[in-house]
């Protein structure tokens, strides 16, 4: 095959290169080829509200009611969020919350379950 890594989000083997990015055609996830080659974990630490180190795939619990921007929905205290994915940026957790859908959270509003 092409020797490209599997998709880190869904595990698909059908990834392809698009410039400097790697792309998964099955889930549309994009990630940097340089970050993948460097091990991606190098230098990036995401910690929860208690200082525990978070990793991809962890389960976390929301510690504060969070309003969903552009909606009347609220993520309630104690909501468990399974299988998180760490990303760069201000909102450093990508996840899917049951009843709400895909969204980004700040690590300061969650604790490791």
Residue pairs with C-beta under 8 A, 6 or more apart in sequence:
1 13
2 15
2 16
4 15
4 16
4 17
4 22
5 15
5 22
5 36
6 12
6 13
6 15
7 15
7 24
7 26
7 27
7 29
8 29
8 31
8 36
8 40
8 56
9 24
9 27
9 29
9 85
10 24
10 26
10 27
10 29
12 24
12 25
12 26
12 27
14 24
14 25
14 26
15 22
15 23
15 24
15 25
16 22
16 23
16 25
17 23
17 33
18 30
20 32
20 33
20 34
21 30
21 31
21 32
21 33
22 30
22 31
22 32
22 33
22 36
23 29
23 30
24 30
31 40
44 86
44 88
45 53
46 53
46 54
46 86
46 92
46 93
46 107
47 53
47 54
47 107
48 54
48 60
48 107
48 108
48 110
48 111
48 112
49 63
49 107
49 108
49 109
49 110
49 111
50 111
50 112
52 111
52 112
54 60
54 84
54 86
54 93
54 107
54 112
55 86
56 84
56 85
56 86
57 83
57 84
57 85
58 83
58 84
58 112
58 113
59 80
59 81
59 82
59 83
59 84
59 112
59 113
60 80
60 81
60 84
60 93
60 110
60 111
60 112
60 113
61 78
61 79
61 80
61 81
61 110
61 111
61 112
61 113
62 75
62 76
62 77
62 78
62 79
62 81
62 105
62 109
62 110
63 77
63 109
63 110
63 111
64 77
64 109
65 74
65 75
65 76
65 77
66 74
66 75
66 105
66 109
67 73
67 74
68 74
68 75
68 100
68 103
73 100
75 97
75 100
75 103
79 97
80 113
81 93
81 95
81 96
81 97
81 105
81 110
82 95
83 95
83 96
84 93
84 94
84 95
85 93
85 94
85 95
86 92
86 93
86 94
87 93
87 94
87 104
89 104
90 106
91 104
91 105
91 106
92 104
92 105
92 106
92 107
93 104
93 105
93 106
93 107
93 110
94 102
94 103
94 104
95 102
95 103
95 104
95 105
96 102
96 103
97 103
